[in-house]
Amino acid sequence: MNLESVAGNASAGTAALNSSWIDAFLGNNPYFQAGFGLMGVGVCLGGLRKLVTVGNTALRRRLLVSVEISNKDRAYPWFLEWMAHQNAKQVMGRESFLGRPHTLSVETQVEQRHNGSSNVLFNLVAGTGLHWFNYRGVWMQIVRERQTQSLQMMSGAPWETVTLTTLSRDRGIFPQLLGEARDLALRGQEGKLTIRIPWGPEWKPFGQPCRKRPLHSVVLDEGVAENIEKDVNAFLSRREWYANRGIPYRRGYLLYGPPGSGKTSFIQALAGVLNYDICLLNLSERGLGDDRLTHLLSNAPERSFILIEDVDAAFNKRVQTSEDGYQSSVTFSGFLNAIDGVASGEERVLFLTTNHIDRLDPALIRPGRVDVAEYIGDASPLQAYTLFTRFYGADCSNSTLVELGRTIQDLVEDQMKNGKTVSMAALQGLFIRSPDAKDAVVSCRNYFHTKSK
């Protein structure tokens, strides 16, 4: 008998032994036949699956890191704009960024030109679903999800989230990516002023950012603009001074005077110079009550002016009623507490405007609520001369400009001697309609002659 036959016989014997053992344990086992064996096998398989799931989760936690951005966060529109910018570069062939996403979303941008026309741009960004992209040599997974069953209460828009996932070792790439998205968004707003309005309990941008207006373009009477700008700058630089003396860090300004004198224009120009936004608050807004008003004033965005125009109309005789008969739920006492009460916020600059200061309640304009009250009136002779020279300074010689400017100055002075006034808005309108300096003088003379009749 050779070794091969002996090994074969041994192997056959072992297989027969195993077969007989399995038959004895499984086939002839009454507990297994009763179903306990199958249940045990199922439990083992379930436990194994659970172990694999837990192991996979633990492995992902150790090897992967994710960042979630919701559309409630300020960085969400920045990231979408950044994605649109990167996808545009890919379409133009300048850079390979996204892996040709099959689901796209349209982001529409409207660009307002200075002449009143507009330009509409359509940007394609990665839509809902799963996408992959490479950023600075690091591969990331992007998942954009939209919850259609859950809508935002005020806007009715669905909630959205964007989740970025990459290896844990590359987590430092997220601040770089978000910083680049922020810088791209801020570059698009350089030289722009953002107007915000209440949207529910929050302040939201209204329309497209508008071009900042130079402060010197708003011609006020001598020393007025300088006094207000100096006071605002002094307030902004004395935060610690206020804190050391226990004084609430807030400042209130009241600009009063006839319509068209430049009150709102000056506030807009001052905000642009200081790189501040403007939060425009309408006290006649439906649904605005004392509690919401207090919340809005206490949670105004950083580096912003709160502007309430025509405050005399809002609380004439301490009752606020709109043109259609709707009476606002904002009370006079609630308004006073919101601007200077226990629950009122700090780090706030409040601007009020009115055409009739005599209609304002003394409780509203007392120090602590209105710290600086400045009269901005109709055009003075010096204002008229300054506005004329700034309009036509580049169109004629210096001697001619001075001569014609003095003529405008004399016309305004004669009007004032006769008890007549002219607003800065009216003068500006005359200058806009007259591209030539001499024609502007003729237009002003005719305007004053007609007005004096």
Secondary structure, DSSP 8 states (H G I E B T S, - for coil): --HHHHHHHHHHHHHHHHHHHHIIIIIS-HHHHTTHHHHHHHHHHHHHHHHHHHHHHHHHHHHEEEEEEETTSTHHHHHHHHHHHHHHHHHTTS---B---SSEEEEEEEEE-TTS-EEEEEEEEE-SEEEEEEETTEEEEEEEEEEEEEE-TTT--EEEEEEEEEEGGGTTHHHHHHHHHHHHHHHTTTTEE-EEEEETTEEEE-SS-EE---GGGS--STTHHHHHHHHHHHHHT-HHHHHHTT--SEEEEEEE-STTSSHHHHHHHHHHHTT-EEEE--TT-TT-BHHHHHHHHHT--SSEEEEE--HHHHTGGG--B-TTS-B-B--HHHHHHHHHSTT--SSEEEEEEES-GGGS-TTTSSTTT-SEEEE--S--HHHHHHHHHHHHTTTS-HHHHHHHHHHHHHHHHHHHHTT----HHHHHHHHHH--SHHHHHHHHHHHHHHHH-
